[in-house]
Protein backbone atom coordinates (compact mmCIF):
# COMPACT_ATOMS: atom_id res chain seq x y z
CA UNK A 1 0.00 0.00 0.00
CA UNK A 2 2.84 2.38 0.87
CA UNK A 3 4.51 1.65 -2.50
CA UNK A 4 1.24 2.37 -4.31
CA UNK A 5 0.91 5.75 -2.57
CA UNK A 6 4.51 6.59 -3.44
CA UNK A 7 4.00 5.59 -7.07
CA UNK A 8 0.85 7.70 -7.30
CA UNK A 9 2.63 10.68 -5.75
CA UNK A 10 5.52 10.39 -8.22
CA UNK A 11 3.07 10.09 -11.13
CA UNK A 12 1.14 13.15 -9.95
CA UNK A 13 4.29 15.24 -9.54
CA UNK A 14 5.55 14.18 -12.97
CA UNK A 15 2.22 14.96 -14.59
CA UNK A 16 1.98 18.32 -12.81
CA UNK A 17 5.53 19.40 -13.53
CA UNK A 18 5.18 18.57 -17.22
CA UNK A 19 1.99 20.59 -17.36
CA UNK A 20 3.48 23.74 -15.83
CA UNK A 21 5.15 24.78 -19.06
CA UNK A 22 3.13 22.74 -21.55
CA UNK A 23 2.80 24.35 -24.95
CA UNK A 24 -0.31 24.03 -27.07
CA UNK A 25 -1.17 25.05 -30.59
CA UNK A 26 -3.39 28.10 -30.85
CA UNK A 27 -5.84 25.81 -32.66
CA UNK A 28 -5.07 22.09 -32.61
CA UNK A 29 -5.69 19.56 -35.38
CA UNK A 30 -9.19 18.83 -34.06
CA UNK A 31 -10.09 22.53 -34.15
CA UNK A 32 -9.92 23.09 -30.38
CA UNK A 33 -8.70 26.57 -29.46
CA UNK A 34 -6.18 27.41 -26.75
CA UNK A 35 -5.91 23.88 -25.41
CA UNK A 36 -9.49 24.05 -24.16
CA UNK A 37 -8.94 27.09 -21.93
CA UNK A 38 -11.84 29.48 -21.35
CA UNK A 39 -11.18 32.76 -23.22
CA UNK A 40 -13.87 34.58 -21.21
CA UNK A 41 -12.28 33.64 -17.87
CA UNK A 42 -9.08 35.44 -18.83
CA UNK A 43 -11.08 38.67 -19.08
CA UNK A 44 -13.68 38.11 -16.36
CA UNK A 45 -11.54 36.44 -13.68
CA UNK A 46 -8.05 37.44 -14.85
CA UNK A 47 -6.96 33.85 -14.71
CA UNK A 48 -6.42 30.88 -16.96
CA UNK A 49 -9.16 28.29 -16.46
CA UNK A 50 -9.74 25.06 -18.32
CA UNK A 51 -13.07 24.89 -20.03
CA UNK A 52 -15.26 21.87 -20.53
CA UNK A 53 -16.68 20.13 -23.59
CA UNK A 54 -20.06 20.57 -21.90
CA UNK A 55 -19.89 24.35 -22.47
CA UNK A 56 -18.78 25.09 -26.01
CA UNK A 57 -19.10 27.57 -28.83
CA UNK A 58 -17.94 27.20 -32.39
CA UNK A 59 -16.75 29.85 -34.81
CA UNK A 60 -16.27 28.42 -38.28
CA UNK A 61 -14.15 25.30 -37.71
CA UNK A 62 -12.80 26.39 -34.30
CA UNK A 63 -14.25 25.15 -31.01
CA UNK A 64 -13.94 27.05 -27.74
CA UNK A 65 -14.49 25.50 -24.31
CA UNK A 66 -15.80 27.40 -21.29
CA UNK A 67 -15.72 26.81 -17.55
CA UNK A 68 -19.39 27.76 -17.17
CA UNK A 69 -22.61 28.23 -19.11
CA UNK A 70 -22.46 31.93 -18.27
CA UNK A 71 -19.03 32.27 -19.91
CA UNK A 72 -20.21 30.42 -23.01
CA UNK A 73 -23.24 32.70 -23.19
CA UNK A 74 -21.08 35.84 -22.84
CA UNK A 75 -18.79 34.61 -25.62
CA UNK A 76 -21.68 33.81 -27.96
CA UNK A 77 -23.11 37.30 -27.38
CA UNK A 78 -19.83 39.03 -28.32
CA UNK A 79 -17.02 36.71 -29.51
CA UNK A 80 -14.79 39.54 -30.74
CA UNK A 81 -14.58 40.89 -27.20
CA UNK A 82 -12.99 37.66 -25.94
CA UNK A 83 -11.04 36.20 -28.86
CA UNK A 84 -7.28 36.30 -28.30
CA UNK A 85 -5.15 38.59 -30.41
CA UNK A 86 -3.25 37.08 -33.34
CA UNK A 87 -5.59 34.05 -33.31
CA UNK A 88 -4.06 32.86 -30.04
CA UNK A 89 -0.47 32.53 -31.22
CA UNK A 90 2.37 33.85 -29.08
CA UNK A 91 2.07 37.64 -29.19
CA UNK A 92 5.81 38.16 -28.80
CA UNK A 93 6.55 35.65 -31.58
CA UNK A 94 4.34 37.60 -33.97
CA UNK A 95 5.52 41.07 -32.91
CA UNK A 96 9.24 40.33 -32.70
CA UNK A 97 9.95 37.29 -34.86
CA UNK A 98 7.17 37.50 -37.49
CA UNK A 99 6.32 33.90 -36.59
CA UNK A 100 3.50 31.78 -35.22
CA UNK A 101 4.69 30.13 -32.00
CA UNK A 102 2.70 27.76 -29.80
CA UNK A 103 1.61 29.09 -26.43
CA UNK A 104 1.28 28.15 -22.81
CA UNK A 105 -2.37 28.97 -22.05
CA UNK A 106 -1.42 29.84 -18.47
CA UNK A 107 0.92 32.60 -19.62
CA UNK A 108 -1.18 35.56 -20.69
CA UNK A 109 -1.78 39.26 -20.32
CA UNK A 110 -4.80 41.50 -20.84
CA UNK A 111 -3.88 44.89 -22.31
CA UNK A 112 -6.60 47.39 -23.23
CA UNK A 113 -9.20 44.61 -22.92
CA UNK A 114 -7.30 42.44 -25.41
CA UNK A 115 -6.03 38.94 -24.60
CA UNK A 116 -2.41 38.18 -25.47
CA UNK A 117 -0.98 34.68 -25.02
CA UNK A 118 2.70 33.71 -24.80
CA UNK A 119 5.18 30.87 -25.19
CA UNK A 120 6.52 29.72 -21.82
CA UNK A 121 8.55 26.55 -21.87
CA UNK A 122 11.64 24.75 -22.98
CA UNK A 123 13.30 25.99 -26.15
CA UNK A 124 16.37 23.97 -27.12
CA UNK A 125 17.16 23.19 -23.51
CA UNK A 126 16.59 26.73 -22.21
CA UNK A 127 13.56 27.91 -20.26
CA UNK A 128 11.97 30.80 -22.18
CA UNK A 129 9.02 32.90 -21.03
CA UNK A 130 8.18 35.35 -23.81
CA UNK A 131 5.84 37.32 -21.52
CA UNK A 132 8.91 38.42 -19.54
CA UNK A 133 10.54 39.59 -22.77
CA UNK A 134 7.28 41.26 -23.91
CA UNK A 135 6.95 43.18 -20.65
CA UNK A 136 10.37 44.80 -21.10
CA UNK A 137 9.34 46.45 -24.40
CA UNK A 138 5.56 46.20 -24.45
CA UNK A 139 4.88 49.55 -26.17
CA UNK A 140 7.17 48.56 -29.05
CA UNK A 141 5.44 45.19 -29.45
CA UNK A 142 1.92 46.62 -29.18
CA UNK A 143 2.78 49.10 -31.91
CA UNK A 144 4.16 46.38 -34.22
CA UNK A 145 1.80 43.46 -33.64
CA UNK A 146 -1.14 44.37 -35.90
CA UNK A 147 1.05 45.15 -38.90
CA UNK A 148 3.16 42.03 -38.39
CA UNK A 149 0.07 39.82 -37.96
CA UNK A 150 -1.47 41.16 -41.17
CA UNK A 151 1.63 40.04 -43.08
CA UNK A 152 1.95 36.52 -41.58
CA UNK A 153 -1.58 35.28 -40.90
Rosetta silent file (secondary structure, phi, psi, omega in degrees, C-alpha in Angstrom):
SEQUENCE: XXXXXXXXXXXXXXXXXXXXXXXXXXXXXXXXXXXXXXXXXXXXXXXXXXXXXXXXXXXXXXXXXXXXXXXXXXXXXXXXXXXXXXXXXXXXXXXXXXXXXXXXXXXXXXXXXXXXXXXXXXXXXXXXXXXXXXXXXXXXXXXXXXXXXXXXX
SCORE:     score description
SCORE:     0.000 S_00000001
   1 L     0.000  -41.693  179.311    0.000    0.000    0.000 S_00000001
   2 H   -63.010  -40.030  178.730    2.841    2.383    0.866 S_00000001
   3 H   -65.343  -37.344  178.555    4.507    1.652   -2.503 S_00000001
   4 H   -64.154  -44.188  178.267    1.240    2.368   -4.314 S_00000001
   5 H   -61.980  -42.016  179.349    0.915    5.747   -2.572 S_00000001
   6 H   -63.873  -43.545  179.700    4.512    6.593   -3.444 S_00000001
   7 H   -63.220  -41.625  178.723    3.999    5.589   -7.072 S_00000001
   8 H   -65.601  -39.169  178.248    0.845    7.699   -7.303 S_00000001
   9 H   -63.829  -45.373  178.377    2.626   10.676   -5.752 S_00000001
  10 H   -62.087  -43.198  179.114    5.519   10.393   -8.224 S_00000001
  11 H   -62.531  -42.358  179.493    3.069   10.085  -11.131 S_00000001
  12 H   -63.607  -46.635 -179.679    1.142   13.146   -9.945 S_00000001
  13 H   -62.584  -42.219  178.974    4.294   15.244   -9.543 S_00000001
  14 H   -62.836  -46.665  179.876    5.547   14.177  -12.969 S_00000001
  15 H   -62.005  -45.626 -178.697    2.224   14.959  -14.590 S_00000001
  16 H   -65.369  -45.349 -176.459    1.978   18.316  -12.812 S_00000001
  17 H   -67.631  -33.224  176.299    5.533   19.402  -13.532 S_00000001
  18 H   -70.115  -28.834 -178.564    5.183   18.567  -17.219 S_00000001
  19 H   -80.179  -18.476 -176.803    1.991   20.594  -17.357 S_00000001
  20 H   -58.915  -44.038 -177.696    3.483   23.737  -15.834 S_00000001
  21 L  -118.349   35.904 -178.871    5.153   24.780  -19.063 S_00000001
  22 L   -74.205  130.904  178.477    3.134   22.740  -21.546 S_00000001
  23 L   -94.629  146.120  174.577    2.800   24.354  -24.946 S_00000001
  24 E  -132.512  157.081  173.352   -0.313   24.033  -27.075 S_00000001
  25 L   -73.616  148.731  177.975   -1.168   25.054  -30.587 S_00000001
  26 L   -55.441  -43.493  173.567   -3.392   28.105  -30.853 S_00000001
  27 E  -136.705  118.654 -175.483   -5.835   25.807  -32.656 S_00000001
  28 L   -79.564  178.301 -176.338   -5.073   22.093  -32.610 S_00000001
  29 L   -60.338  -26.267  178.913   -5.693   19.561  -35.384 S_00000001
  30 L   -85.822   -5.888 -179.781   -9.186   18.826  -34.064 S_00000001
  31 L    95.073    5.516  179.624  -10.093   22.527  -34.148 S_00000001
  32 E   -79.584  130.132 -178.468   -9.923   23.091  -30.384 S_00000001
  33 E   -89.657  142.886  169.411   -8.703   26.569  -29.464 S_00000001
  34 H    53.693   34.654  177.433   -6.179   27.412  -26.745 S_00000001
  35 H    63.308   20.671  179.352   -5.909   23.877  -25.406 S_00000001
  36 H    85.884   10.045  177.913   -9.492   24.055  -24.159 S_00000001
  37 E   -78.286  150.418 -175.656   -8.939   27.095  -21.935 S_00000001
  38 L   -83.435  109.577 -177.534  -11.842   29.484  -21.351 S_00000001
  39 H   -69.321  -22.527  177.148  -11.175   32.765  -23.215 S_00000001
  40 H   -74.613  -38.574 -178.819  -13.872   34.581  -21.207 S_00000001
  41 H   -60.870  -33.622  176.716  -12.280   33.640  -17.871 S_00000001
  42 H   -56.814  -44.617 -177.740   -9.080   35.443  -18.828 S_00000001
  43 H   -76.501  -48.395 -172.603  -11.085   38.668  -19.082 S_00000001
  44 H   -73.858  -43.302 -174.726  -13.678   38.106  -16.360 S_00000001
  45 H  -109.082   -4.432 -175.644  -11.542   36.437  -13.680 S_00000001
  46 L    52.113   41.768  173.903   -8.051   37.443  -14.855 S_00000001
  47 L  -151.462  156.699  178.201   -6.962   33.847  -14.706 S_00000001
  48 L   -82.990  123.565  179.472   -6.424   30.882  -16.958 S_00000001
  49 L  -132.744  134.291  174.980   -9.155   28.291  -16.462 S_00000001
  50 E   -67.317  138.916  173.471   -9.738   25.062  -18.321 S_00000001
  51 L   -92.007 -174.020 -178.008  -13.069   24.886  -20.034 S_00000001
  52 E  -133.471  147.223  177.038  -15.261   21.865  -20.535 S_00000001
  53 E   -64.340  -13.178  177.417  -16.681   20.126  -23.589 S_00000001
  54 E   -71.457  -33.334 -178.106  -20.058   20.568  -21.895 S_00000001
  55 E  -115.663   99.079 -175.267  -19.888   24.354  -22.473 S_00000001
  56 E  -130.668  162.180  170.193  -18.777   25.086  -26.013 S_00000001
  57 E  -144.363  150.295 -178.270  -19.096   27.567  -28.828 S_00000001
  58 E  -127.145  133.956  172.850  -17.939   27.198  -32.391 S_00000001
  59 E  -123.107  115.539 -173.745  -16.750   29.854  -34.810 S_00000001
  60 L    53.445 -120.767 -177.432  -16.273   28.424  -38.282 S_00000001
  61 L   -98.842   10.849 -176.218  -14.147   25.298  -37.707 S_00000001
  62 E  -106.511  131.528 -179.989  -12.798   26.386  -34.299 S_00000001
  63 E  -107.476  135.678  177.568  -14.252   25.153  -31.006 S_00000001
  64 E  -116.244  136.613  176.454  -13.940   27.052  -27.740 S_00000001
  65 E  -103.155  151.110 -179.691  -14.488   25.504  -24.312 S_00000001
  66 E  -133.658  151.152 -178.339  -15.801   27.395  -21.287 S_00000001
  67 L   -77.342  -18.097 -178.717  -15.719   26.807  -17.550 S_00000001
  68 L  -149.503  162.184  175.196  -19.388   27.762  -17.173 S_00000001
  69 H   -63.233  -37.232  179.774  -22.610   28.228  -19.112 S_00000001
  70 H   -61.071  -42.720  179.439  -22.456   31.934  -18.267 S_00000001
  71 H   -66.606  -39.900  177.052  -19.029   32.267  -19.907 S_00000001
  72 H   -62.458  -42.136  179.928  -20.207   30.419  -23.010 S_00000001
  73 H   -63.815  -44.137  178.549  -23.240   32.695  -23.195 S_00000001
  74 H   -60.649  -42.541  179.265  -21.078   35.841  -22.836 S_00000001
  75 H   -63.131  -47.279 -178.787  -18.792   34.609  -25.621 S_00000001
  76 H   -61.668  -31.582  179.777  -21.676   33.813  -27.960 S_00000001
  77 H   -73.048  -28.306 -176.866  -23.109   37.301  -27.383 S_00000001
  78 L  -158.089   70.578 -176.096  -19.828   39.026  -28.325 S_00000001
  79 H   -57.466  -38.822 -177.165  -17.025   36.715  -29.513 S_00000001
  80 H   -59.549  -29.109  179.422  -14.791   39.541  -30.743 S_00000001
  81 H   -64.697  -30.526 -171.359  -14.584   40.891  -27.195 S_00000001
  82 H  -109.484  -18.646 -177.498  -12.986   37.663  -25.945 S_00000001
  83 L   -60.832  139.265  179.191  -11.036   36.197  -28.856 S_00000001
  84 L   -70.023  151.508  175.617   -7.278   36.300  -28.302 S_00000001
  85 H   -65.040  157.104 -179.704   -5.150   38.587  -30.406 S_00000001
  86 H    45.246   42.593  177.178   -3.251   37.079  -33.344 S_00000001
  87 H    56.056   19.981  177.116   -5.591   34.053  -33.311 S_00000001
  88 H    91.755    3.073  175.112   -4.059   32.855  -30.043 S_00000001
  89 L   -76.258  166.336  179.425   -0.470   32.529  -31.217 S_00000001
  90 E   -58.978  119.444 -177.547    2.371   33.848  -29.078 S_00000001
  91 H   -61.377  -42.453  178.863    2.067   37.637  -29.188 S_00000001
  92 H   -64.320  -41.219  179.373    5.808   38.158  -28.803 S_00000001
  93 H   -58.801  -40.058  178.093    6.549   35.651  -31.579 S_00000001
  94 H   -70.089  -50.492 -173.722    4.336   37.604  -33.971 S_00000001
  95 H   -68.887  -35.105 -174.837    5.516   41.075  -32.910 S_00000001
  96 H  -103.194  -37.050 -172.466    9.245   40.332  -32.701 S_00000001
  97 H  -111.962    2.548 -179.094    9.946   37.289  -34.857 S_00000001
  98 L    52.593   40.104 -174.605    7.174   37.503  -37.489 S_00000001
  99 L  -137.851  157.471  176.069    6.322   33.903  -36.588 S_00000001
 100 L   -98.921  105.910  177.902    3.503   31.783  -35.218 S_00000001
 101 L  -103.005  150.941  172.334    4.687   30.125  -31.999 S_00000001
 102 L   -66.165  169.857 -175.747    2.697   27.764  -29.802 S_00000001
 103 E  -132.353  161.517  167.898    1.610   29.094  -26.426 S_00000001
 104 E  -102.588  111.656 -174.082    1.283   28.148  -22.813 S_00000001
 105 E   -59.806  -14.209  179.766   -2.373   28.973  -22.052 S_00000001
 106 E   -90.139   -2.640  179.880   -1.421   29.838  -18.473 S_00000001
 107 E  -112.394  104.144 -171.787    0.920   32.600  -19.624 S_00000001
 108 E  -149.477  168.981  174.850   -1.182   35.562  -20.694 S_00000001
 109 E  -153.097  140.238  173.265   -1.778   39.261  -20.318 S_00000001
 110 E  -102.530  123.132  178.000   -4.800   41.497  -20.837 S_00000001
 111 E  -129.677  123.795 -178.953   -3.884   44.890  -22.314 S_00000001
 112 L    50.775   44.563  179.756   -6.596   47.394  -23.227 S_00000001
 113 L    63.068   21.877  176.662   -9.198   44.613  -22.918 S_00000001
 114 E  -115.440  138.095 -179.370   -7.299   42.444  -25.409 S_00000001
 115 E   -91.454  123.477  175.437   -6.030   38.943  -24.599 S_00000001
 116 E  -116.891  133.510  179.057   -2.410   38.177  -25.466 S_00000001
 117 E  -114.147  157.363 -171.066   -0.976   34.681  -25.018 S_00000001
 118 E  -140.478  153.311  170.520    2.695   33.705  -24.803 S_00000001
 119 L   -72.810  136.489  175.200    5.180   30.871  -25.193 S_00000001
 120 E  -151.792   96.287 -178.632    6.515   29.723  -21.820 S_00000001
 121 E   179.824 -162.632 -178.035    8.549   26.545  -21.865 S_00000001
 122 E   -79.780  128.894  174.002   11.645   24.747  -22.978 S_00000001
 123 E  -129.190  105.767 -179.046   13.298   25.990  -26.152 S_00000001
 124 L    52.538   43.572  175.895   16.375   23.971  -27.120 S_00000001
 125 L    85.255    1.867  179.576   17.160   23.193  -23.505 S_00000001
 126 E  -119.091  136.058  176.785   16.593   26.727  -22.214 S_00000001
 127 E   -75.250  123.459 -178.730   13.560   27.908  -20.264 S_00000001
 128 E  -127.157  126.202  173.268   11.966   30.805  -22.179 S_00000001
 129 E  -118.683  104.299 -174.955    9.016   32.903  -21.035 S_00000001
 130 H   -71.886  -15.999  174.158    8.180   35.354  -23.811 S_00000001
 131 H   -64.952  -39.126  177.331    5.840   37.316  -21.517 S_00000001
 132 H   -60.935  -41.662  179.213    8.906   38.420  -19.540 S_00000001
 133 H   -67.299  -45.625  178.344   10.537   39.592  -22.771 S_00000001
 134 H   -54.529  -47.015 -175.972    7.277   41.256  -23.912 S_00000001
 135 H   -60.786  -28.565 -178.677    6.950   43.178  -20.650 S_00000001
 136 H   -70.657  -28.249 -178.132   10.368   44.797  -21.099 S_00000001
 137 L  -138.103   39.884 -175.624    9.340   46.446  -24.401 S_00000001
 138 H   -52.896  -46.622 -179.416    5.557   46.204  -24.451 S_00000001
 139 H   -56.742  -40.325  178.188    4.885   49.551  -26.166 S_00000001
 140 H   -61.490  -45.398 -177.616    7.172   48.558  -29.053 S_00000001
 141 H   -70.490  -38.458  178.043    5.439   45.187  -29.447 S_00000001
 142 H   -63.395  -36.687  179.214    1.923   46.620  -29.180 S_00000001
 143 H   -67.846  -35.924 -173.848    2.779   49.098  -31.914 S_00000001
 144 H   -88.366  -23.963 -164.774    4.157   46.378  -34.217 S_00000001
 145 H   -63.131  -41.957 -177.640    1.802   43.458  -33.640 S_00000001
 146 H   -65.349  -44.062  179.004   -1.138   44.369  -35.904 S_00000001
 147 H   -64.546  -43.570 -179.887    1.052   45.151  -38.905 S_00000001
 148 H   -64.309  -42.722 -178.702    3.158   42.028  -38.387 S_00000001
 149 H   -62.952  -40.925 -179.978    0.070   39.817  -37.958 S_00000001
 150 H   -58.987  -32.645 -178.163   -1.468   41.158  -41.165 S_00000001
 151 H   -86.049  -17.884 -177.166    1.633   40.038  -43.077 S_00000001
 152 H  -113.000  -14.298 -175.408    1.952   36.522  -41.581 S_00000001
 153 L   -68.294    0.000    0.000   -1.576   35.279  -40.900 S_00000001
